[in-house]
Amino acid sequence: MRYFGGQTKKIEQITHAYFSSNPKARHFLDGGFCDPFSGSGVVAQSFSNLGVKTVAGDYAKFAYYLTSYSTAFDVHKLEQISDELNQSLIDVGSTEKADTDFERNFVQNYAVNVPYFTKKNARRIAKYRLSLEDMLLSGSISDTQFDALMGSLLYSILKVANIRLMFDGPLSGIDDQPVLLLSRFPENNKQPVSVFCQDYKVTVDNFSGGVLYLNPPSLKKDYVHYYHLLDTVIKMREGQIVDKSGRYLHFKKENPVSIWGKASTARDAFYDLLLNNRARYIVMTYNKNGIIPLDDIRSGFLRNGIQRTFKEVDLGNEVLFAIEGGA
């Protein structure tokens, strides 16, 4: 999967290489692990599978669904529902008439106007999304099941989309794609993860003790800008959504730049976060070319006369920072 933030590459370094070689840091995990910028949920999933009580949160709905999928627990019933959906939609193709405005618009925007998908897959995506909505409203699936199944659909979309990376636009043309089916759920998750769709401050304020992991946005634009495709599926948008280059038409109106999208406000938000938490240990990964200069991050960890052990580990394109204790 094309995980935003590149978290997959960091999992072993963060969960094993660092904590396994640092017994004191590993001890703090007994108090739990909190990831308030959870993204796709793979970091939270990895810590949970180490037996750590884990909390994950993200303000973006698509990230919440992806985390709900990544951390799904006791998946037997989810697999049964997924298999039934896949079977019921197996014959959906590219020629039949659209039943709803959402289906018609999704095909027009993401298969005709720009080639993210074949018409067949665009139609299948819309059918899956509408089926999940109907199942939720009829009470045949619970809210928790809906969240995990939506994450499975979004994961499946990312696997077949005609793109190199979500940050790119669609490739120039498309002849064929694997037929989209709901993805299988992770089978080896050892325990539930508490997953929330909320502002990072709420997640941090409700966490005390243990390890706080920070991986805040490092780009000038919110991830929602690049993931408008997933946002459209979630909200079942209608009308013209993208221009001929695949750019989302209504981003500025719907998504003003967040505090993490400007250097000055991002730095201040980071400083505030460091000073207003109740964690025993703080770990942060950040892109070397991120909007907050690395020297500002270093000074943030060491400012206000706080004299504590500070560690910095090079992870290639990113840097891992760690320090004991909150403010």
N, C-alpha and C positions, 0 to 999 in steps of 0.2 A: 504493500500500500504506500502511496505517496504521502507520508505523514508530514504535516506542516511542522516547522521547527526542526526537522531532521532528528527527531528524538530517537529513532530506532538505532542510529549509530552510537548513541551515547549510553544506551542501557547498561551494557556490560561494564563500561568505565565507571558509571555512577554507582550502580548497585553492588558491583563486585570488586573491581580494582580499587576503588576508593574506600568504601566502607569496610571491606574485608581486611584491608591493610591498615585500618585505623580503628582499633578496638574501642576507643572512647567514643568515636562517632557512631560505631555500631551499637554501643550501649544506649545511646540516646534514642535509637529507633524503638526501644521498649516503650517509649512514651507516645508512639504513633508517628505517622508520616502525613504531611499535608501538602497538596499540590494545587494551589489556587489558580494556576494557569495551565490546566490539564491538557488542553489541545485534544489529541486523539486518545489520550488515556493510557498510553503504553508505559510511561514511567510509573504511574500509579499502579497499573497492573503488575509490573515487575516487583515493586516493593510489597504489594499485598501478597504476592506469591512467595515472598521470603518469610511470610508469617507475620507481617507487620500490619497493625490496624491502620487503615488508610482512608483518607478523606480527599476527594478530588472535586474541583469546581472550575467552571469556565462561564463567562457571560454569553458566549456565542452558542446559539442553540445547536448548530451542527456539531460543534465540539462536544457539547453535552451528550448528544446522541451517539457520537463515535466512542466516547468514553463509556457510555452505558453498554455498548456492544463489546468493547475490549475487555471490560471487567465483568461481563455477565457470569453469573454463578448459578449452578444447578440448571443446566441448559437443556435437559431432556425435553421438556415441554416446548421450549423455544424451537428446538430442532424439528419437533413434530409439526408445529404451526408453519415453520418455514418450508418444510417438505410439502405440506398441503398447498401452500400458496404457489410454490414452484410448479407443482403438478397442475393446478387449476389454470395457470397462465401459460402452460407449455406451448399452446398453439397460437398465441398472440403473435401476429406478424406485422408486415408493413403496409398491407393493402386495405384492411377493413376500415370502415368509417369510424371516426372518433365519436365517442359517446358523450364527452363533456368538453367544455371550453378549455379547461386546464390541459387535458390531453391534446387537443387540437393546437393550443398555443405552445405547448412544450415541444411538440414535433416541429412546428414552424420555426421556433427560435433556435433549437439546439440540433436539428437535423437538416433543415432546409436553409435557414439564414446563415448559420455557421455550422461546420461539420464536426460537432462534438461526438455525435452518435449516428449510426445508421437509423433510418426511420423505424426499423423494427425495434431496436433497443430503446429509442426515444419513446415509442409507444408502450413498451414493456415497463419502463420506469414510471410513466404516468399511471399505468394500470396498477402496479404494485403500490404506489403511493395512495391512490384512491381506495384500494382494497384495505390497506391498513387503517385508513380513516374510518371506513365503514365498520370494520371489526371493532375499533375502539368505541365508536358511538353506539354500536349494538350491544356492547358489554361482553362480547365473545373473547376479548383479550383485556388484560389489566393495563393500567397506566405503565407499570414497570415493564411488562412484556412489550407494549407499544414502543417504549423508548429504546429497548434493545433491538427490536425488529427494524425500527427506523435507522438505527446505527448500522445494522446489517445491510440495508438498502443503500445507504450512503457509501459504505465501504465498497459495495459491489459496483456502484457508479464510478468510483475513483479507479477501480481496477480496469474497467473497459473503456473509459473516456479516451477520446482521440487527442491525447496531449502527452507531452513529455513530463511536464510538471504542472501542478495546479497554478503556479505563478505564471505559466506561459498561456498564450491563447491556443486555440485549436490548431492542429497541423493543417497543411494546405488542402488536403483531400482525404477521402476515406472510401475504401472499397468494401471492406468487411470488418466485422468485429466478432469476438466471441459472444455467444448469446448470453445476455445478462440473466443471472439467477441469483437469488439471495445467498449470501456467503454463509459458510458453516461457522458456527460459534466456537470460540476458544474452548477446548475441552479440559484444560488442566488448571483452571483458576481454582485456588485452594480455599478462598473465603470471599464473602461479599465485600464490596467497596462502597462507601457512602459517597454518592455522586450528586452534585448540585449544579443547577444552572443559575448562577448568580454572580454579582460583582466580586472581584477578588478580595475586596476589603471585608465583605461579610464572611467569606470563608476563613480568612486569617483571624478576624475578631473572634470567631467561634472555636478557634484551635488554641490549645495551651499544652506546653510540654512537647517533647519529641522533636522531630526534624521538620523544618519548614523548607520546602524546595521551591525556588523561584526561577521561572523561565519566562519572564514577561515579554510581550511583543517587542521586536527590535527593528521593525520597519516603519517607514513614514506613513503607510496606509494600514488600516486594520486588515486582519486576515479575511474579514467578511468581504472586503473588496475583491479579493482573489477567489473567494469561494462562493461567489454569487450563484453559481450553478446549484450548489447544495442548498443554499438559502431559498432558492426558487422552488426546489422540490419540497422543502419543509413547509413553506408558506403557500404553496400551490398558486403561484402568481399567474396572472393572465395578462393579455395584451403584449405589446412589443417589449421585450426585456433586454435584448442585446443589439448592438449595432453590427455592421458587417465585419468588423474585426473581432467580435466576440466580447467587447467590453460592455459591462452592465450600465444601462442608461441612467438609472436613478440612484446611483450610489451616493453622490454628494448630498442629495436631498434626504435620504434615509439614514445615512451614516456619516455624520460630521466627524472630523478627525478627533480621535480620542486623546487623552492626556499622554498616552504612550507613543503618540505619533509626532510629537514635537520635542526637540532636544531639551528645551528648558523645563517643560512640564513633566516630561518623562523622568528627568533627573530628580526633580522635586518629589514626584510620586514615589520613586525608588527610595529616596532618603526617608520619606514619611513611613514607608512600609518597613524599613529597617528599624525605625525608632518606635514603632507601634505594633509590636507583636509580642506574644508570650511563649515563643518557642525556646527550646533549650539549645538548639543547634540550627544554623542557617546554611543552606547550600544554594548556590545560584549558578546557572550556566547562561552564558550570553555570547552572542555573535561578536567576533572581533571587529566587525564593521558595522555594528549596531548603532542606533541613533544616540545612545548614551556612550560617551567616550570611556574607554576602560579605566583611564586615570580617575574619572569621576566616580566610577564604581568602587575603585580601590579606596578613594578618600571617604566614600560613603560608609564602607565597612569600618574604617578606622577613625572616623570623625568624633567630635565631642569628647575627646579625652578617653575614649573607651580603649583600654589596654588589655587586649585578649589575643590569644593565638589565632593568627590569620593565615590561611592556606590558599595557594593559587596553583591550579593544575592546568597545563595546556592540553586541550582536547582537539587540536587541529584547527578547524575553523572557529572554534569557540574556546572560551576559558571557563573553568570551574573555579568558583570562589567559595570558601567555607570559613565560618567563624562560630565560635561557641557562644550561645546565649543570644537573647533578644536585647531590647534596650534596658 
